[in-house]
Amino acid sequence: MKIYHNPRCRKSREALAYLEENKLAFQIIEYLKNPLTPHELEDILEKLNFSPLDLIRKNEKEWKENFKGKTLTDSALVKLMCDSPKLMERPIIVTNSAAVVARPVEQLVEFIKKL
């Protein structure tokens, strides 16, 4: 299991704490320091059953000032999130076959129950 984590985000810290408290095996990926490749992000989107737009943080200043209201292709949105990973919703928990945006942490609890 992997957690795509931003240590400055309260929701991400809550998800990490849940994984640790429940003694689950996982790998931490600080995606702001180690941005995803387009291939990795497309794999996550497929596991989430999300379109790229579904994973965009639409309240981020960068999104509002530069992209809101513009028509962007899915591949352009994937590239945008790879180039500006702070635009990606967080935290994301990924297994070999599924993924969840663990916001709020209850989403993670339900996800773990199904594993």
C-alpha positions in Angstrom: 0.0 0.0 0.0 1.2 3.5 -0.7 0.1 6.9 0.7 0.7 9.9 -1.5 1.3 12.3 1.4 1.8 16.0 2.0 3.1 16.5 5.6 1.7 20.0 5.7 -1.9 18.9 5.1 -4.0 18.1 8.1 -6.1 15.5 6.2 -3.0 13.8 4.9 -1.5 13.6 8.4 -4.8 12.1 9.7 -4.7 9.4 7.1 -1.1 8.6 7.8 -1.9 8.4 11.6 -4.8 6.0 10.8 -2.5 3.7 8.8 0.2 3.8 11.6 -2.4 3.2 14.4 -3.8 0.2 12.6 -0.3 -1.2 12.0 -0.8 -1.4 8.2 2.1 -1.9 5.9 2.6 1.1 3.6 5.1 3.2 1.8 5.0 7.0 2.1 5.4 9.0 -1.1 5.8 12.7 -0.5 4.5 13.6 -4.0 5.5 17.3 -3.7 9.1 16.2 -3.4 8.7 13.3 -5.8 6.1 14.2 -8.4 4.3 11.5 -10.2 4.9 10.6 -13.8 2.0 10.9 -16.2 1.9 7.0 -16.4 1.8 6.7 -12.5 -1.0 9.4 -12.3 -3.0 7.7 -15.0 -2.7 4.4 -13.2 -4.0 6.0 -10.0 -6.8 7.8 -11.8 -7.9 4.4 -13.3 -7.9 2.8 -9.8 -9.9 5.7 -8.4 -12.3 5.6 -11.4 -11.7 9.4 -11.6 -11.3 11.7 -14.5 -8.3 14.0 -14.2 -10.6 16.9 -13.4 -12.0 15.0 -10.5 -8.6 14.9 -8.8 -7.9 18.7 -9.2 -8.0 20.9 -6.1 -10.3 23.6 -7.6 -9.9 25.9 -4.6 -6.2 26.3 -5.0 -5.1 29.8 -6.0 -3.0 28.5 -8.9 -6.1 26.8 -10.4 -8.4 29.7 -9.9 -6.0 32.3 -11.3 -4.7 30.3 -14.3 -7.0 27.4 -15.3 -10.6 27.9 -13.9 -13.1 28.1 -16.8 -10.6 26.9 -19.4 -11.2 23.8 -21.4 -8.3 21.4 -20.9 -7.9 17.9 -22.3 -7.4 15.0 -19.9 -3.8 14.6 -21.0 -3.2 18.3 -20.3 -4.7 18.0 -16.8 -2.5 15.0 -16.1 0.5 16.9 -17.2 -0.6 19.9 -15.1 -0.8 17.8 -12.0 2.5 16.2 -12.7 4.1 19.6 -13.1 2.2 21.3 -10.2 1.4 18.4 -7.8 -0.1 20.7 -5.2 -3.1 20.9 -7.5 -3.8 17.2 -6.8 -6.3 16.1 -4.1 -4.7 14.5 -1.1 -4.0 12.1 0.5 -4.4 9.2 -2.0 -4.0 5.7 -0.7 -3.2 3.1 -3.4 -3.1 -0.7 -3.4 -2.2 -3.0 -6.3 -5.9 -2.9 -7.5 -7.6 0.1 -5.9 -7.3 3.6 -4.6 -9.1 6.2 -2.5 -8.8 9.9 -1.8 -8.8 9.6 2.0 -10.5 12.9 2.6 -12.1 12.7 5.1 -10.3 9.9 6.9 -13.7 8.0 7.0 -13.1 7.3 3.3 -10.0 5.5 4.2 -11.7 3.5 7.0 -14.3 2.3 4.5 -11.6 1.5 1.9 -9.6 -0.6 4.4 -12.6 -2.5 5.4 -13.1 -3.7 1.8 -9.5 -4.9 1.4 
